[in-house]
Amino acid sequence: MALTVFDPVSVSCGHIFCYLCCCSAASVTIVDGLKSAYHKSKCPLCRQEGVFPAAVHLDELNILLRHSCPEYWEQRLQSERVERVHLAKEYWESQCGTFLGI
């Protein structure tokens, strides 16, 4: 089975990505979110600048994909949760280290 976009977001140039992939492409953490992306960050497909801060979650597409591919969706949901917890933990450990001067 081909990979399906998960937790889809559309950036202002019209391209659609997974939320985690979009955060990675924008070089932002999932905690900070896409609105905090640098205004010169570029879409990885068309290279247009400044596409991330105006990104929109595609909730209807998310629901459609969840109902179309339920087994894949549940498996991907579990792996995404693990990844998000890991990324959030990394972020907060970094913030605590900075705050405490470690």
C-alpha positions as CSV (number, residue, x, y, z in Angstrom):
1,M,0.0,0.0,0.0
2,A,1.3,3.5,-0.9
3,L,1.7,5.9,2.0
4,T,-1.3,8.1,2.5
5,V,-1.0,11.7,3.8
6,F,-1.8,11.7,7.5
7,D,-3.1,14.7,9.4
8,P,-3.1,16.7,6.2
9,V,-2.4,20.4,5.9
10,S,-2.4,22.6,2.8
11,V,0.2,25.3,2.5
12,S,-0.6,28.6,0.8
13,C,0.8,27.4,-2.6
14,G,-1.8,24.6,-2.6
15,H,0.5,21.6,-1.9
16,I,-0.7,19.1,0.7
17,F,1.6,17.5,3.3
18,C,1.4,15.5,6.6
19,Y,1.5,17.9,9.5
20,L,4.7,16.4,10.9
21,C,6.4,16.4,7.4
22,C,5.3,20.1,7.0
23,C,6.8,21.0,10.4
24,S,10.0,19.3,9.4
25,A,10.1,21.1,6.1
26,A,9.5,24.4,7.8
27,S,12.2,23.7,10.4
28,V,9.7,24.2,13.3
29,T,8.8,22.0,16.2
30,I,5.3,20.5,16.5
31,V,5.0,22.6,19.7
32,D,5.7,25.9,18.0
33,G,3.6,25.0,15.0
34,L,3.6,26.2,11.4
35,K,2.6,29.8,12.2
36,S,6.1,30.2,13.7
37,A,7.9,29.2,10.5
38,Y,10.4,31.7,9.1
39,H,8.8,33.8,6.4
40,K,11.4,32.8,3.8
41,S,10.9,29.0,4.4
42,K,10.1,27.3,1.1
43,C,7.7,24.7,0.0
44,P,9.7,21.5,-0.7
45,L,7.9,20.9,-3.9
46,C,7.5,24.2,-5.7
47,R,10.1,26.2,-3.7
48,Q,7.6,29.1,-3.1
49,E,8.6,31.2,-0.1
50,G,6.4,31.9,3.0
51,V,3.9,29.2,2.5
52,F,3.9,27.7,6.0
53,P,2.4,30.3,8.3
54,A,-0.9,30.3,6.4
55,A,-1.2,26.5,6.4
56,V,-4.7,25.1,6.9
57,H,-5.6,21.7,8.5
58,L,-7.7,19.7,6.1
59,D,-10.2,18.2,8.6
60,E,-12.6,16.9,6.0
61,L,-9.9,15.1,4.0
62,N,-8.6,13.7,7.3
63,I,-12.1,12.2,8.0
64,L,-12.4,10.9,4.5
65,L,-9.0,9.2,4.6
66,R,-9.8,7.7,8.1
67,H,-13.0,6.1,6.8
68,S,-11.4,5.0,3.5
69,C,-8.4,3.2,5.0
70,P,-9.4,2.3,8.6
71,E,-6.7,-0.3,9.3
72,Y,-3.9,1.8,7.8
73,W,-5.2,4.8,9.6
74,E,-5.3,3.2,13.0
75,Q,-1.7,1.9,12.6
76,R,-0.5,5.3,11.4
77,L,-2.3,7.0,14.3
78,Q,-0.5,4.9,16.8
79,S,2.9,5.5,15.2
80,E,2.2,9.3,14.9
81,R,1.3,9.4,18.6
82,V,4.6,7.8,19.6
83,E,6.5,10.2,17.3
84,R,4.6,13.3,18.6
85,V,5.2,12.4,22.2
86,H,8.9,11.8,21.4
87,L,9.2,15.2,19.7
88,A,7.3,17.0,22.4
89,K,9.5,15.4,25.1
90,E,12.7,16.4,23.2
91,Y,11.4,19.9,22.9
92,W,10.5,20.3,26.5
93,E,13.8,18.7,27.7
94,S,15.6,21.2,25.5
95,Q,13.6,24.1,26.9
96,C,14.2,23.0,30.5
97,G,17.9,22.6,29.8
98,T,18.1,26.1,28.4
99,F,16.0,27.6,31.3
100,L,18.1,25.8,33.9
101,G,21.4,26.6,32.1
102,I,22.3,22.9,31.6
